């Protein structure tokens, strides 16, 4: 009897993992859809035909389409699945990052991403139920951290983390560290490489600009406990000399990151067998 019970339990776990794989892929697709909207509107804003927006703005745009009611629930499921997958990656180290300082930093970033996308899922779910906006998760975290260490230190810490995430994106792009996680042959990888590199560098740039904005705010001593997101970073890029060109390039890069996310949805190795 114990053997049968153990076998049944193992079978149930295996079935659950098999069911989770398509949900994790849906999560990558949901991320891609959000960045597609962000990149598209950034490119439009560069030529004066639109406005920049962040993740919540992109979600509002998607929910306002003709298929918005259905898409809202699909996005909610996708974002929850993506948050769970990031949590599994961070806790169980499904991609073998290890327990060294670098590996723990990467895994910590995955866990942080889980909470970020969990907050976006909650925002989308609230909108689906007509409960309105749940507010920005980044600002809430900044306020909580500021309560422990003070506004200036909170801005410095979060800004440093964002800049670190930016460099991690650049390193991942240049060293092609994403490649081992793709179950794709050489011919497909020749197509994936330029898309992945362009997308990762563009997203890293947005993180880096947001981190720079926070660091500058902390240095000037006028931190307001709000964490700048992609919308604020894109607006800052637009304000620079040659900003229209820079914003257009960043917008197209974020569209490439959306394509990279869709490719992950199709070809990413979902190593849930390593969890548990």
Residue, then its C-alpha position, 0 to 999 in steps of 0.5 A: x500500500x505505501x508503494x502504491x500511494x508513493x507511486x500515485x503521488x509521484x504520478x500526480x506531481x509529474x502530471x502537475x509539472x506537465x500541465x505547468x509547462x504550457x502555462x509557463x509558455x503562456x507567461x512568456x507570451x503575456x510578457x511579450x504582448x505587454x512589451x509589444x504594446x510598450x515598444x509600439x507606443x514608444x516608437x509612435x511617440x518618437x514621431x509625435x503620434x502617441x505617448x510613452x507608457x509602462x506596463x500598466x498603461x500597456x495592460x490598460x491598452x490591451x484591456x480596452x481592445x475589442x477582445x479586451x474582456x477575454x484578453x484580460x483573463x488570458x493575461x491574468x492567467x499568463x502573468x500569474x503563470x509567469x510569476x510562479x515560473x520565475x519563483x520556481x526558477x529562483x527558489x529551485x535553481x532550475x537553470x543551474x545558476x548555483x549558490x555563488x554570489x553571482x548565482x544568488x544575485x541572478x536567483x534573487x532577481x528572478x524572485x523579485x521579477x516574480x513579485x513584480x509580475x505577481x503585482x501586474x497580475x493582481x492589477x489585471x485581475x482587479x481591472x477584470x473584476x472592475x475593482x480599478x487600479x491596484x497601484x504600482x508595485x514598485x512604488x509600494x516596495x520603495x515606500x516600504x524600504x524607505x520606512x526601514x532605511x530612509x528615502x535617500x538610501x531606499x532610492x540608492x539601493x533600488x537604483x543600484x539594483x536596477x543598474x545591476x539588472x541592466x548590466x546583467x541584460x547587457x552581459x546576457x546579450x553579449x555572451x549569449x547566455x540565453x542560448x543554452x535555455x533554447x531548445x532550438x537548432x542552429x538554423x533557428x538560433x541564427x534567427x533568434x540571436x539578433x532578436x534576443x541581443x537587440x531586445x535584451x540590450x533595449x530592455x537593459x537600457x530602460x532598466x539602466x535609465x530608471x536606475x540612473x534616475x533614482x540614483x540622481x534623485x538620491x544624490x540630489x536629496x529629493x527622492x519621493x519614494x517612487x520607483x521610476x518604471x519603463x514609462x518614466x525611463x522612456x520619457x527621460x530618453x525622449x528628453x535627451x538631445x536627439x531624443x526622438x531618434x533614441x526613443x525610436x531605437x529603444x521602442x524598436x528594441x522593446x518590440x524585439x524584446x517582445x519577439x524574444x519573449x514570444x520565441x521563449x514561449x515557443x522554444x524555451x526549456x521549461x525545466x520543471x523537472x528540476x523543481x522538487 
